[in-house]
Amino acid sequence: MSDDHGAPGDLHEPILGWYADHARDLPWRHDDCSAWGVLVSEVMLQQTPVARVLPVWLEWMERWPTPRDLALAPAGDAVRAWGRLGYPRRALRLHQSAVAIVEQHGSEVPATEAELLTLPGVGTYTAAAVACFAHGERTVVVDTNVRRVEARAVTGAALPAAALTRAETALAATLVPADPAVARVWNVAVMELGALVCTARSPRCPDCPVAHLCAWRLAGSPAYDGPPRKGQAWEGTDRQVRGAMLAVLRAADGPVGLAGLAAACPDDEVRRMRCLDGLVTDGLVEPLGRGRFTLPR
C-alpha cells in the first residue's frame, strides 16, 4: 500500500472489528469444529455458495463425523451424498483423502501445509485454509474474495487478474498479522468482507469498514480494464448432461441401463455417450457390463 493510503496494518483494526460484528454464524467456524469438519467445508465451498453447502455439510458431518467413517463407506455413497453441489469429483477426492488420512496419518487430519498438500485433491488454497482454520497455523489464505478485497483496497484495481499472480500472493503475505491467532481471524475476516460487502458486481462501499482507505475508491472507482470476464455456462453443456446422469444414478435403487440414462440427454446420443465415458474415466460411474452402470462401490 502506498503512503497515500496508509500502512498495511491500518487495514487490520477496521476489518477485524467489522468481522466481530458481522460474521456469519457457520458451524465450521465454531471452536469445537474438528479439523475434518473444516477440511470437508473447504472442499465443499470451492466454487459453491455457502447457502448450498450448509445443509449438505451438516448431513455429511452427521453421517461421517470422522475421516475413518467416510473411509469405511463405499466411494459411491460419497458421490450420492454430494447431491447437487456440482463438480462431483470433489466427493471422490474427499473420500480418497479420508482413506489417506486413515492409512497415512493415523486418522488425524495433517496440521501442516506440506502434509495437507499430499492429500488427494488438496491444493495450495485448501492446504493453507485447513492449516490456518483447523490448526491455528499462520498461513496466507488467498481465495477469490481475498484477492478482490486486496486488489481494490491496496492496489486500486476494480478486480484482480484472471488468475492468481505471485504479486498478489506476496501482497497477501504482507497483510497477514504476525500473531497466528490474529492471522486466523484475519484470513476469514477478509474473505467474509469480500463475500458480503466487497462483492464483484455490486460492492456495498458505504458499508465497508475500509472505504476511507480503499485505493480504488480514492481513485474514483475506475472501471475494470482487463480482458472481458466470461461466466461459466451450464445450460446445454457436457457438465449439465453429466450432472443429469449422476442424478439418475443417485436416485436409483440399483444399476441403471443405457435406456435409463438416456433421459439425461435424449436428443444427442453422441454427447450422451461422451459424457458417460467421461464419468467412467473420472471414477464417478462404474460399468457393470451388459450396458449397466452404477455409482462406484
ChimeraX attribute file (.defattr): number of C-alpha atoms within 10 A of each C-alpha:
attribute: neighborCount
match mode: 1-to-1
recipient: residues
	/A:1	20
	/A:2	10
	/A:3	7
	/A:4	9
	/A:5	17
	/A:6	14
	/A:7	14
	/A:8	18
	/A:9	13
	/A:10	14
	/A:11	21
	/A:12	20
	/A:13	13
	/A:14	15
	/A:15	19
	/A:16	21
	/A:17	12
	/A:18	19
	/A:19	20
	/A:20	12
	/A:21	8
	/A:22	13
	/A:23	15
	/A:24	11
	/A:25	8
	/A:26	9
	/A:27	15
	/A:28	22
	/A:29	17
	/A:30	11
	/A:31	9
	/A:32	10
	/A:33	13
	/A:34	19
	/A:35	21
	/A:36	23
	/A:37	24
	/A:38	24
	/A:39	24
	/A:40	21
	/A:41	24
	/A:42	19
	/A:43	19
	/A:44	25
	/A:45	17
	/A:46	17
	/A:47	11
	/A:48	13
	/A:49	12
	/A:50	15
	/A:51	9
	/A:52	13
	/A:53	19
	/A:54	17
	/A:55	10
	/A:56	18
	/A:57	22
	/A:58	16
	/A:59	13
	/A:60	19
	/A:61	18
	/A:62	10
	/A:63	12
	/A:64	18
	/A:65	15
	/A:66	20
	/A:67	25
	/A:68	19
	/A:69	16
	/A:70	23
	/A:71	22
	/A:72	13
	/A:73	14
	/A:74	13
	/A:75	21
	/A:76	22
	/A:77	17
	/A:78	23
	/A:79	25
	/A:80	19
	/A:81	17
	/A:82	23
	/A:83	16
	/A:84	16
	/A:85	19
	/A:86	17
	/A:87	15
	/A:88	22
	/A:89	16
	/A:90	21
	/A:91	26
	/A:92	22
	/A:93	18
	/A:94	25
	/A:95	26
	/A:96	19
	/A:97	23
	/A:98	27
	/A:99	22
	/A:100	21
	/A:101	22
	/A:102	20
	/A:103	13
	/A:104	13
	/A:105	13
	/A:106	11
	/A:107	18
	/A:108	18
	/A:109	28
	/A:110	23
	/A:111	18
	/A:112	16
	/A:113	21
	/A:114	13
	/A:115	13
	/A:116	23
	/A:117	17
	/A:118	15
	/A:119	21
	/A:120	17
	/A:121	17
	/A:122	21
	/A:123	14
	/A:124	14
	/A:125	18
	/A:126	23
	/A:127	24
	/A:128	24
	/A:129	26
	/A:130	29
	/A:131	28
	/A:132	25
	/A:133	27
	/A:134	24
	/A:135	18
	/A:136	17
	/A:137	20
	/A:138	22
	/A:139	24
	/A:140	25
	/A:141	28
	/A:142	24
	/A:143	17
	/A:144	17
	/A:145	21
	/A:146	23
	/A:147	24
	/A:148	25
	/A:149	28
	/A:150	27
	/A:151	22
	/A:152	23
	/A:153	24
	/A:154	21
	/A:155	19
	/A:156	21
	/A:157	23
	/A:158	22
	/A:159	22
	/A:160	23
	/A:161	15
	/A:162	11
	/A:163	9
	/A:164	13
	/A:165	12
	/A:166	9
	/A:167	9
	/A:168	19
	/A:169	14
	/A:170	11
	/A:171	19
	/A:172	19
	/A:173	16
	/A:174	14
	/A:175	20
	/A:176	22
	/A:177	20
	/A:178	12
	/A:179	10
	/A:180	16
	/A:181	14
	/A:182	15
	/A:183	23
	/A:184	24
	/A:185	19
	/A:186	23
	/A:187	25
	/A:188	21
	/A:189	22
	/A:190	26
	/A:191	21
	/A:192	21
	/A:193	24
	/A:194	22
	/A:195	19
	/A:196	16
	/A:197	18
	/A:198	25
	/A:199	16
	/A:200	15
	/A:201	8
	/A:202	8
	/A:203	14
	/A:204	12
	/A:205	15
	/A:206	10
	/A:207	13
	/A:208	19
	/A:209	19
	/A:210	20
	/A:211	18
	/A:212	13
	/A:213	20
	/A:214	25
	/A:215	25
	/A:216	21
	/A:217	18
	/A:218	16
	/A:219	11
	/A:220	9
	/A:221	14
	/A:222	12
	/A:223	10
	/A:224	12
	/A:225	9
	/A:226	12
	/A:227	8
	/A:228	8
	/A:229	7
	/A:230	6
	/A:231	6
	/A:232	6
	/A:233	9
	/A:234	10
	/A:235	9
	/A:236	9
	/A:237	11
	/A:238	17
	/A:239	15
	/A:240	17
	/A:241	23
	/A:242	24
	/A:243	20
	/A:244	18
	/A:245	23
	/A:246	25
	/A:247	17
	/A:248	16
	/A:249	23
	/A:250	19
	/A:251	10
	/A:252	13
	/A:253	8
	/A:254	12
	/A:255	15
	/A:256	19
	/A:257	17
	/A:258	14
	/A:259	11
	/A:260	15
	/A:261	22
	/A:262	18
	/A:263	14
	/A:264	19
	/A:265	20
	/A:266	11
	/A:267	10
	/A:268	10
	/A:269	11
	/A:270	10
	/A:271	16
	/A:272	22
	/A:273	15
	/A:274	13
	/A:275	21
	/A:276	24
	/A:277	15
	/A:278	15
	/A:279	20
	/A:280	16
	/A:281	11
	/A:282	13
	/A:283	16
	/A:284	23
	/A:285	22
	/A:286	19
	/A:287	18
	/A:288	12
	/A:289	8
	/A:290	8
	/A:291	11
	/A:292	16
	/A:293	21
	/A:294	22
	/A:295	25
	/A:296	18
	/A:297	11
